[in-house]
Amino acid sequence: MNAVITVLGKDNVGILAKVSNECAEVGANIIEVTQSVLQGMFAMIMFVDISNCSVPFAQLVDSLTAKGDEMGVKVHIMHEDIFNAMHTI
């Protein structure tokens, strides 16, 4: 089971590290990540394996959302199945 995490907001030090740490603490394994900084705006997409996650998906969503609020960025996490369904015509 996988999930897609997106992070958007004003660039500052440690965004990738803090989001990665939240994932690691609950056993979510980062499979792939891409990030860019465009004119001071940070954008990141992570593909994460949540098969061995030690907390329910809803709790992971809440913790990542709270971590984003703490950093001043918007963090969104979506189950891979929903992501794929949204992008299938």
HUQUITA-V972103 format. One record per backbone hydrogen bond with DSSP energy under -0.5 kcal/mol. NH is the residue of the N-H (numbers start at 1). CO is the residue of the C=O. Records with the same first field share a line. If there is no record, write none. Layout:
# HUQUITA-V972103
NH=CO, CO
This chain:
# HUQUITA-V972103
3=48
4=78
5=46
6=76
7=44
8=74
9=42
10=72
11=40
15=12
18=14
19=15
20=16
21=17
22=18
23=19
24=20
25=21
26=22, 23
27=24
28=23
29=27, 49
30=28
31=29, 47
32=47
34=45
36=43
38=41
39=37
41=38
42=9
43=36
44=7
45=34
46=5
47=32
48=3, 46
49=29
50=1, 48
51=1
53=50
54=26
59=56
60=56
61=57
62=58
63=59
64=60
65=61
66=62
67=63
68=64
69=65
70=66
71=67
72=68
73=68
74=8
75=73
76=6
78=4
80=2
82=79
83=79
84=80
85=81
86=82
87=83
88=85
